[in-house]
Amino acid sequence: MKTIKVKPAPGRACPMPEKGGALLPVAGDDVPHNAYWQRRLDAEDVVRVEPKKATKEVKV
């Protein structure tokens, strides 16, 4: 199953069913992209975190 990284929207707390109802950490976590998390995104309870792009080192 595809996963996405999400974090709680400011001022919101969101339980994680796959972790026994523990709250989603403020820093975010990888979660399955399923109906539950899509509803949380649609309700703006969570925001998607885009992965940071790797920077290439330039040899001089």
VENPEKA-V603822 format. One line per field, one symbol per residue. phi: phi as a letter, one per 30 degrees, with the letter a starting at -180 (. if undefined). A space follows every 10 residues. Layout:
phi=???
//
This chain:
phi=.dcbcbbdde icbbdcedbi jddddedjad bddbdedddd dddidbbdcd ddddccdcdc
//
